[in-house]
Structure formats: C-alpha cells, structure tokens
Amino acid sequence: MKRETLFSYAQEHFNAEPEYLWRNLPDYAVLRHHNGDKWFGIVMNVPGTKLGLETDDKIDILEVKVRPEHIGSLRQKEGILPGYHMNKEHWVSVILSGSLSAKEILELLADSHELTTG
C-alpha cells in the first residue's frame, strides 16, 4: 500500500491530514483526530534493522493501536511487528509493502481510530 492511498483514506473517512511534526524526520507523518490531539496512526520510514529485519533499506511502516488481546495473534501475521515508536502492549507496526492487503491495513487504521477516540 502506498502512503498516498493511506492518507486519502484517512482524509475521506476521518477528516485527518498527515502532519509532519519533526524537521529532522521529514518522512514521518502523524494522523490525529480532527477534533483533538490524539494520534491514531503514524507513518514512518525506518531502517529494517531497527525493526529486527535483515536489511538496512528504509521501510514504510504504519503504527496503529490495537486491542491488547489481539496483539499476539496479529504479531503472528507476516508484515506485522511490535510497535516501533509507541507502547508495544497497545501498538503494532504494519509494513506497508508487506503481505497484508490494503483492506486489512485500512481496517487496522479504522480500528485504531475507534480505539483512540476520547
């Protein structure tokens, strides 16, 4: 899945635009609720070695919040890793170019949006 597709979905369904908060990390984008400050997704490009992979290539990932009881089964899926930036008990990293379908990725983003609603 391309970042642009993800961002279009977030705009259309949640009225959320990507925010680039860090000058030194220009490819890191936060998705937050349009009526507050809570994040429901973060898109980053991270060297694979920092994710426990055997490559130095930068990989686009999406971090989303998931129900703690689903963490174990989700991490069994290829393309889902422990949260890189956020709390590993509640967040997972999804490799955007991995084996998950666009539908599965967008469902995880929608669930994260719901879970982070105040």
Rosetta blueprint (number, residue, H / E / L):
1 M L
2 K L
3 R H
4 E H
5 T H
6 L H
7 F H
8 S H
9 Y H
10 A H
11 Q H
12 E H
13 H H
14 F H
15 N L
16 A L
17 E L
18 P L
19 E E
20 Y L
21 L L
22 W L
23 R L
24 N L
25 L L
26 P L
27 D L
28 Y L
29 A E
30 V E
31 L E
32 R E
33 H L
34 H L
35 N L
36 G L
37 D L
38 K L
39 W E
40 F E
41 G E
42 I E
43 V E
44 M E
45 N E
46 V E
47 P E
48 G H
49 T H
50 K H
51 L H
52 G L
53 L L
54 E L
55 T L
56 D L
57 D L
58 K E
59 I E
60 D E
61 I E
62 L E
63 E E
64 V E
65 K E
66 V L
67 R L
68 P H
69 E H
70 H H
71 I H
72 G H
73 S H
74 L H
75 R H
76 Q L
77 K L
78 E L
79 G L
80 I E
81 L E
82 P E
83 G L
84 Y L
85 H L
86 M L
87 N L
88 K L
89 E L
90 H L
91 W E
92 V E
93 S E
94 V E
95 I E
96 L L
97 S L
98 G L
99 S L
100 L L
101 S L
102 A H
103 K H
104 E H
105 I H
106 L H
107 E H
108 L H
109 L H
110 A H
111 D H
112 S H
113 H H
114 E H
115 L H
116 T L
117 T L
118 G L
